[in-house]
Amino acid sequence: MAIDEKKLEETIRASLVNGKLPCPVAFKISKDLDVSTKAIGEMANKLEIKIANCQLGCFP
């Protein structure tokens, strides 16, 4: 399934806490939208959004 980048971007932006994306939320988005954590990380990087409280080092 192709990633709907617009929906992913909107979901990430709507989930920010103090301008950052909490790691547990990133994992939830990954599951809810059926996209890889890598895709979440890449989109966050593209949007210049930091991932906060990274649990497993999945998001540099």
PDB file of N, CA, C and O in Angstrom, chain B, residues numbered from 101:
ATOM      1  N   MET B 101       0.840  -1.177   0.000  1.00  0.00           N
ATOM      2  CA  MET B 101       0.000   0.000   0.000  1.00  0.00           C
ATOM      3  C   MET B 101       0.890   1.248   0.000  1.00  0.00           C
ATOM      4  O   MET B 101       1.839   1.332   0.779  1.00  0.00           O
ATOM      5  N   ALA B 102       0.592   2.190  -0.851  1.00  0.00           N
ATOM      6  CA  ALA B 102       1.369   3.427  -0.928  1.00  0.00           C
ATOM      7  C   ALA B 102       1.040   4.326   0.261  1.00  0.00           C
ATOM      8  O   ALA B 102      -0.082   4.345   0.767  1.00  0.00           O
ATOM      9  N   ILE B 103       2.031   5.046   0.673  1.00  0.00           N
ATOM     10  CA  ILE B 103       1.850   5.964   1.796  1.00  0.00           C
ATOM     11  C   ILE B 103       1.155   7.224   1.298  1.00  0.00           C
ATOM     12  O   ILE B 103       1.566   7.825   0.306  1.00  0.00           O
ATOM     13  N   ASP B 104       0.093   7.616   2.003  1.00  0.00           N
ATOM     14  CA  ASP B 104      -0.575   8.880   1.721  1.00  0.00           C
ATOM     15  C   ASP B 104       0.197   9.951   2.490  1.00  0.00           C
ATOM     16  O   ASP B 104      -0.073  10.198   3.666  1.00  0.00           O
ATOM     17  N   GLU B 105       1.159  10.583   1.815  1.00  0.00           N
ATOM     18  CA  GLU B 105       2.050  11.525   2.492  1.00  0.00           C
ATOM     19  C   GLU B 105       1.304  12.710   3.092  1.00  0.00           C
ATOM     20  O   GLU B 105       1.669  13.195   4.163  1.00  0.00           O
ATOM     21  N   LYS B 106       0.272  13.173   2.416  1.00  0.00           N
ATOM     22  CA  LYS B 106      -0.498  14.313   2.939  1.00  0.00           C
ATOM     23  C   LYS B 106      -1.179  13.936   4.251  1.00  0.00           C
ATOM     24  O   LYS B 106      -1.145  14.700   5.215  1.00  0.00           O
ATOM     25  N   LYS B 107      -1.798  12.757   4.285  1.00  0.00           N
ATOM     26  CA  LYS B 107      -2.467  12.309   5.511  1.00  0.00           C
ATOM     27  C   LYS B 107      -1.439  12.090   6.619  1.00  0.00           C
ATOM     28  O   LYS B 107      -1.684  12.444   7.773  1.00  0.00           O
ATOM     29  N   LEU B 108      -0.300  11.514   6.277  1.00  0.00           N
ATOM     30  CA  LEU B 108       0.750  11.286   7.261  1.00  0.00           C
ATOM     31  C   LEU B 108       1.231  12.619   7.830  1.00  0.00           C
ATOM     32  O   LEU B 108       1.370  12.760   9.045  1.00  0.00           O
ATOM     33  N   GLU B 109       1.485  13.591   6.964  1.00  0.00           N
ATOM     34  CA  GLU B 109       1.925  14.908   7.427  1.00  0.00           C
ATOM     35  C   GLU B 109       0.879  15.541   8.338  1.00  0.00           C
ATOM     36  O   GLU B 109       1.216  16.056   9.404  1.00  0.00           O
ATOM     37  N   GLU B 110      -0.382  15.507   7.928  1.00  0.00           N
ATOM     38  CA  GLU B 110      -1.454  16.096   8.736  1.00  0.00           C
ATOM     39  C   GLU B 110      -1.550  15.419  10.097  1.00  0.00           C
ATOM     40  O   GLU B 110      -1.726  16.086  11.117  1.00  0.00           O
ATOM     41  N   THR B 111      -1.434  14.094  10.111  1.00  0.00           N
ATOM     42  CA  THR B 111      -1.538  13.345  11.360  1.00  0.00           C
ATOM     43  C   THR B 111      -0.379  13.680  12.288  1.00  0.00           C
ATOM     44  O   THR B 111      -0.572  13.874  13.488  1.00  0.00           O
ATOM     45  N   ILE B 112       0.820  13.748  11.731  1.00  0.00           N
ATOM     46  CA  ILE B 112       1.991  14.094  12.548  1.00  0.00           C
ATOM     47  C   ILE B 112       1.827  15.498  13.119  1.00  0.00           C
ATOM     48  O   ILE B 112       2.011  15.705  14.318  1.00  0.00           O
ATOM     49  N   ARG B 113       1.486  16.452  12.281  1.00  0.00           N
ATOM     50  CA  ARG B 113       1.339  17.843  12.753  1.00  0.00           C
ATOM     51  C   ARG B 113       0.259  17.957  13.829  1.00  0.00           C
ATOM     52  O   ARG B 113       0.415  18.722  14.781  1.00  0.00           O
ATOM     53  N   ALA B 114      -0.824  17.209  13.687  1.00  0.00           N
ATOM     54  CA  ALA B 114      -1.917  17.259  14.662  1.00  0.00           C
ATOM     55  C   ALA B 114      -1.546  16.586  15.982  1.00  0.00           C
ATOM     56  O   ALA B 114      -2.225  16.780  16.991  1.00  0.00           O
ATOM     57  N   SER B 115      -0.478  15.800  15.978  1.00  0.00           N
ATOM     58  CA  SER B 115      -0.096  15.028  17.159  1.00  0.00           C
ATOM     59  C   SER B 115       1.059  15.643  17.945  1.00  0.00           C
ATOM     60  O   SER B 115       1.517  15.060  18.928  1.00  0.00           O
ATOM     61  N   LEU B 116       1.531  16.805  17.525  1.00  0.00           N
ATOM     62  CA  LEU B 116       2.686  17.416  18.179  1.00  0.00           C
ATOM     63  C   LEU B 116       2.357  17.879  19.597  1.00  0.00           C
ATOM     64  O   LEU B 116       1.254  18.346  19.881  1.00  0.00           O
ATOM     65  N   VAL B 117       3.338  17.736  20.465  1.00  0.00           N
ATOM     66  CA  VAL B 117       3.254  18.229  21.835  1.00  0.00           C
ATOM     67  C   VAL B 117       4.448  19.161  22.014  1.00  0.00           C
ATOM     68  O   VAL B 117       5.600  18.732  21.955  1.00  0.00           O
ATOM     69  N   ASN B 118       4.158  20.436  22.234  1.00  0.00           N
ATOM     70  CA  ASN B 118       5.218  21.443  22.353  1.00  0.00           C
ATOM     71  C   ASN B 118       6.162  21.411  21.152  1.00  0.00           C
ATOM     72  O   ASN B 118       7.375  21.564  21.298  1.00  0.00           O
ATOM     73  N   GLY B 119       5.593  21.211  19.969  1.00  0.00           N
ATOM     74  CA  GLY B 119       6.378  21.246  18.742  1.00  0.00           C
ATOM     75  C   GLY B 119       7.153  19.979  18.426  1.00  0.00           C
ATOM     76  O   GLY B 119       7.875  19.926  17.431  1.00  0.00           O
ATOM     77  N   LYS B 120       7.011  18.956  19.265  1.00  0.00           N
ATOM     78  CA  LYS B 120       7.722  17.691  19.047  1.00  0.00           C
ATOM     79  C   LYS B 120       6.721  16.545  18.981  1.00  0.00           C
ATOM     80  O   LYS B 120       5.600  16.644  19.481  1.00  0.00           O
ATOM     81  N   LEU B 121       7.153  15.453  18.349  1.00  0.00           N
ATOM     82  CA  LEU B 121       6.318  14.262  18.235  1.00  0.00           C
ATOM     83  C   LEU B 121       6.792  13.239  19.260  1.00  0.00           C
ATOM     84  O   LEU B 121       7.891  12.701  19.129  1.00  0.00           O
ATOM     85  N   PRO B 122       5.976  12.961  20.283  1.00  0.00           N
ATOM     86  CA  PRO B 122       6.384  11.956  21.269  1.00  0.00           C
ATOM     87  C   PRO B 122       6.537  10.582  20.616  1.00  0.00           C
ATOM     88  O   PRO B 122       5.729  10.191  19.773  1.00  0.00           O
ATOM     89  N   CYS B 123       7.566   9.869  21.009  1.00  0.00           N
ATOM     90  CA  CYS B 123       7.856   8.558  20.433  1.00  0.00           C
ATOM     91  C   CYS B 123       6.654   7.605  20.504  1.00  0.00           C
ATOM     92  O   CYS B 123       6.326   6.973  19.499  1.00  0.00           O
ATOM     93  N   PRO B 124       5.987   7.483  21.666  1.00  0.00           N
ATOM     94  CA  PRO B 124       4.838   6.564  21.703  1.00  0.00           C
ATOM     95  C   PRO B 124       3.755   6.949  20.691  1.00  0.00           C
ATOM     96  O   PRO B 124       3.077   6.081  20.141  1.00  0.00           O
ATOM     97  N   VAL B 125       3.600   8.235  20.452  1.00  0.00           N
ATOM     98  CA  VAL B 125       2.617   8.705  19.470  1.00  0.00           C
ATOM     99  C   VAL B 125       3.070   8.329  18.060  1.00  0.00           C
ATOM    100  O   VAL B 125       2.250   7.965  17.217  1.00  0.00           O
ATOM    101  N   ALA B 126       4.371   8.417  17.807  1.00  0.00           N
ATOM    102  CA  ALA B 126       4.902   8.020  16.499  1.00  0.00           C
ATOM    103  C   ALA B 126       4.594   6.551  16.222  1.00  0.00           C
ATOM    104  O   ALA B 126       4.202   6.190  15.112  1.00  0.00           O
ATOM    105  N   PHE B 127       4.776   5.705  17.239  1.00  0.00           N
ATOM    106  CA  PHE B 127       4.461   4.283  17.069  1.00  0.00           C
ATOM    107  C   PHE B 127       2.968   4.073  16.835  1.00  0.00           C
ATOM    108  O   PHE B 127       2.581   3.218  16.037  1.00  0.00           O
ATOM    109  N   LYS B 128       2.124   4.846  17.524  1.00  0.00           N
ATOM    110  CA  LYS B 128       0.675   4.720  17.342  1.00  0.00           C
ATOM    111  C   LYS B 128       0.277   5.139  15.923  1.00  0.00           C
ATOM    112  O   LYS B 128      -0.541   4.478  15.284  1.00  0.00           O
ATOM    113  N   ILE B 129       0.854   6.230  15.441  1.00  0.00           N
ATOM    114  CA  ILE B 129       0.575   6.674  14.073  1.00  0.00           C
ATOM    115  C   ILE B 129       0.994   5.588  13.085  1.00  0.00           C
ATOM    116  O   ILE B 129       0.274   5.294  12.130  1.00  0.00           O
ATOM    117  N   SER B 130       2.151   5.003  13.321  1.00  0.00           N
ATOM    118  CA  SER B 130       2.650   3.930  12.456  1.00  0.00           C
ATOM    119  C   SER B 130       1.632   2.796  12.368  1.00  0.00           C
ATOM    120  O   SER B 130       1.325   2.300  11.284  1.00  0.00           O
ATOM    121  N   LYS B 131       1.123   2.404  13.512  1.00  0.00           N
ATOM    122  CA  LYS B 131       0.146   1.310  13.559  1.00  0.00           C
ATOM    123  C   LYS B 131      -1.186   1.735  12.926  1.00  0.00           C
ATOM    124  O   LYS B 131      -1.748   1.013  12.103  1.00  0.00           O
ATOM    125  N   ASP B 132      -1.681   2.911  13.322  1.00  0.00           N
ATOM    126  CA  ASP B 132      -2.990   3.372  12.842  1.00  0.00           C
ATOM    127  C   ASP B 132      -3.029   3.579  11.328  1.00  0.00           C
ATOM    128  O   ASP B 132      -4.031   3.272  10.683  1.00  0.00           O
ATOM    129  N   LEU B 133      -1.937   4.101  10.764  1.00  0.00           N
ATOM    130  CA  LEU B 133      -1.910   4.383   9.323  1.00  0.00           C
ATOM    131  C   LEU B 133      -1.260   3.264   8.519  1.00  0.00           C
ATOM    132  O   LEU B 133      -1.158   3.344   7.295  1.00  0.00           O
ATOM    133  N   ASP B 134      -0.820   2.221   9.219  1.00  0.00           N
ATOM    134  CA  ASP B 134      -0.173   1.072   8.581  1.00  0.00           C
ATOM    135  C   ASP B 134       1.024   1.503   7.731  1.00  0.00           C
ATOM    136  O   ASP B 134       1.157   1.132   6.564  1.00  0.00           O
ATOM    137  N   VAL B 135       1.893   2.304   8.366  1.00  0.00           N
ATOM    138  CA  VAL B 135       3.139   2.725   7.722  1.00  0.00           C
ATOM    139  C   VAL B 135       4.295   2.371   8.649  1.00  0.00           C
ATOM    140  O   VAL B 135       4.107   2.224   9.857  1.00  0.00           O
ATOM    141  N   SER B 136       5.473   2.238   8.089  1.00  0.00           N
ATOM    142  CA  SER B 136       6.633   1.859   8.892  1.00  0.00           C
ATOM    143  C   SER B 136       7.075   3.004   9.793  1.00  0.00           C
ATOM    144  O   SER B 136       6.812   4.174   9.515  1.00  0.00           O
ATOM    145  N   THR B 137       7.752   2.641  10.877  1.00  0.00           N
ATOM    146  CA  THR B 137       8.324   3.670  11.744  1.00  0.00           C
ATOM    147  C   THR B 137       9.374   4.461  10.967  1.00  0.00           C
ATOM    148  O   THR B 137       9.584   5.646  11.225  1.00  0.00           O
ATOM    149  N   LYS B 138      10.024   3.803  10.024  1.00  0.00           N
ATOM    150  CA  LYS B 138      11.001   4.499   9.173  1.00  0.00           C
ATOM    151  C   LYS B 138      10.316   5.623   8.403  1.00  0.00           C
ATOM    152  O   LYS B 138      10.858   6.723   8.303  1.00  0.00           O
ATOM    153  N   ALA B 139       9.131   5.355   7.859  1.00  0.00           N
ATOM    154  CA  ALA B 139       8.392   6.375   7.113  1.00  0.00           C
ATOM    155  C   ALA B 139       8.004   7.537   8.026  1.00  0.00           C
ATOM    156  O   ALA B 139       8.027   8.695   7.609  1.00  0.00           O
ATOM    157  N   ILE B 140       7.649   7.227   9.264  1.00  0.00           N
ATOM    158  CA  ILE B 140       7.307   8.277  10.231  1.00  0.00           C
ATOM    159  C   ILE B 140       8.541   9.145  10.478  1.00  0.00           C
ATOM    160  O   ILE B 140       8.466  10.374  10.441  1.00  0.00           O
ATOM    161  N   GLY B 141       9.669   8.498  10.727  1.00  0.00           N
ATOM    162  CA  GLY B 141      10.913   9.222  10.977  1.00  0.00           C
ATOM    163  C   GLY B 141      11.335  10.075   9.796  1.00  0.00           C
ATOM    164  O   GLY B 141      11.771  11.213   9.968  1.00  0.00           O
ATOM    165  N   GLU B 142      11.205   9.528   8.597  1.00  0.00           N
ATOM    166  CA  GLU B 142      11.575  10.278   7.392  1.00  0.00           C
ATOM    167  C   GLU B 142      10.685  11.505   7.212  1.00  0.00           C
ATOM    168  O   GLU B 142      11.167  12.583   6.862  1.00  0.00           O
ATOM    169  N   MET B 143       9.388  11.337   7.450  1.00  0.00           N
ATOM    170  CA  MET B 143       8.475  12.473   7.316  1.00  0.00           C
ATOM    171  C   MET B 143       8.769  13.515   8.389  1.00  0.00           C
ATOM    172  O   MET B 143       8.763  14.714   8.106  1.00  0.00           O
ATOM    173  N   ALA B 144       9.023  13.072   9.607  1.00  0.00           N
ATOM    174  CA  ALA B 144       9.357  14.013  10.682  1.00  0.00           C
ATOM    175  C   ALA B 144      10.617  14.799  10.316  1.00  0.00           C
ATOM    176  O   ALA B 144      10.676  16.012  10.520  1.00  0.00           O
ATOM    177  N   ASN B 145      11.614  14.114   9.779  1.00  0.00           N
ATOM    178  CA  ASN B 145      12.836  14.800   9.350  1.00  0.00           C
ATOM    179  C   ASN B 145      12.536  15.813   8.248  1.00  0.00           C
ATOM    180  O   ASN B 145      13.028  16.941   8.278  1.00  0.00           O
ATOM    181  N   LYS B 146      11.734  15.404   7.286  1.00  0.00           N
ATOM    182  CA  LYS B 146      11.368  16.286   6.172  1.00  0.00           C
ATOM    183  C   LYS B 146      10.677  17.547   6.684  1.00  0.00           C
ATOM    184  O   LYS B 146      10.884  18.641   6.158  1.00  0.00           O
ATOM    185  N   LEU B 147       9.849  17.376   7.725  1.00  0.00           N
ATOM    186  CA  LEU B 147       9.099  18.497   8.291  1.00  0.00           C
ATOM    187  C   LEU B 147       9.893  19.238   9.368  1.00  0.00           C
ATOM    188  O   LEU B 147       9.403  20.197   9.964  1.00  0.00           O
ATOM    189  N   GLU B 148      11.128  18.779   9.608  1.00  0.00           N
ATOM    190  CA  GLU B 148      11.997  19.344  10.645  1.00  0.00           C
ATOM    191  C   GLU B 148      11.343  19.282  12.023  1.00  0.00           C
ATOM    192  O   GLU B 148      11.392  20.236  12.800  1.00  0.00           O
ATOM    193  N   ILE B 149      10.730  18.135  12.302  1.00  0.00           N
ATOM    194  CA  ILE B 149      10.084  17.878  13.589  1.00  0.00           C
ATOM    195  C   ILE B 149      10.922  16.859  14.340  1.00  0.00           C
ATOM    196  O   ILE B 149      11.290  15.817  13.799  1.00  0.00           O
ATOM    197  N   LYS B 150      11.215  17.170  15.582  1.00  0.00           N
ATOM    198  CA  LYS B 150      11.991  16.261  16.431  1.00  0.00           C
ATOM    199  C   LYS B 150      11.057  15.239  17.066  1.00  0.00           C
ATOM    200  O   LYS B 150       9.903  15.538  17.375  1.00  0.00           O
ATOM    201  N   ILE B 151      11.576  14.025  17.257  1.00  0.00           N
ATOM    202  CA  ILE B 151      10.851  12.981  17.979  1.00  0.00           C
ATOM    203  C   ILE B 151      11.337  13.043  19.426  1.00  0.00           C
ATOM    204  O   ILE B 151      12.539  12.995  19.684  1.00  0.00           O
ATOM    205  N   ALA B 152      10.413  13.147  20.351  1.00  0.00           N
ATOM    206  CA  ALA B 152      10.755  13.293  21.767  1.00  0.00           C
ATOM    207  C   ALA B 152      10.607  11.971  22.507  1.00  0.00           C
ATOM    208  O   ALA B 152       9.761  11.143  22.168  1.00  0.00           O
ATOM    209  N   ASN B 153      11.436  11.791  23.512  1.00  0.00           N
ATOM    210  CA  ASN B 153      11.353  10.622  24.399  1.00  0.00           C
ATOM    211  C   ASN B 153      11.434   9.313  23.632  1.00  0.00           C
ATOM    212  O   ASN B 153      10.642   8.398  23.859  1.00  0.00           O
ATOM    213  N   CYS B 154      12.394   9.232  22.726  1.00  0.00           N
ATOM    214  CA  CYS B 154      12.541   8.031  21.908  1.00  0.00           C
ATOM    215  C   CYS B 154      12.813   6.825  22.799  1.00  0.00           C
ATOM    216  O   CYS B 154      13.709   6.854  23.643  1.00  0.00           O
ATOM    217  N   GLN B 155      12.040   5.777  22.606  1.00  0.00           N
ATOM    218  CA  GLN B 155      12.083   4.602  23.472  1.00  0.00           C
ATOM    219  C   GLN B 155      13.156   3.600  23.070  1.00  0.00           C
ATOM    220  O   GLN B 155      13.794   3.002  23.937  1.00  0.00           O
ATOM    221  N   LEU B 156      13.365   3.406  21.781  1.00  0.00           N
ATOM    222  CA  LEU B 156      14.239   2.327  21.333  1.00  0.00           C
ATOM    223  C   LEU B 156      15.347   2.796  20.400  1.00  0.00           C
ATOM    224  O   LEU B 156      16.062   1.972  19.829  1.00  0.00           O
ATOM    225  N   GLY B 157      15.494   4.077  20.240  1.00  0.00           N
ATOM    226  CA  GLY B 157      16.492   4.571  19.303  1.00  0.00           C
ATOM    227  C   GLY B 157      16.064   4.404  17.853  1.00  0.00           C
ATOM    228  O   GLY B 157      16.898   4.451  16.949  1.00  0.00           O
ATOM    229  N   CYS B 158      14.773   4.210  17.628  1.00  0.00           N
ATOM    230  CA  CYS B 158      14.258   4.009  16.269  1.00  0.00           C
ATOM    231  C   CYS B 158      14.245   5.304  15.475  1.00  0.00           C
ATOM    232  O   CYS B 158      14.303   5.290  14.245  1.00  0.00           O
ATOM    233  N   PHE B 159      14.170   6.412  16.178  1.00  0.00           N
ATOM    234  CA  PHE B 159      14.068   7.705  15.519  1.00  0.00           C
ATOM    235  C   PHE B 159      15.285   8.539  15.897  1.00  0.00           C
ATOM    236  O   PHE B 159      15.377   9.015  17.029  1.00  0.00           O
ATOM    237  N   PRO B 160      16.214   8.721  14.974  1.00  0.00           N
ATOM    238  CA  PRO B 160      17.416   9.507  15.288  1.00  0.00           C
ATOM    239  C   PRO B 160      17.100  10.985  15.436  1.00  0.00           C
ATOM    240  O   PRO B 160      17.998  11.785  15.700  1.00  0.00           O
TER     241      PRO B 160
END
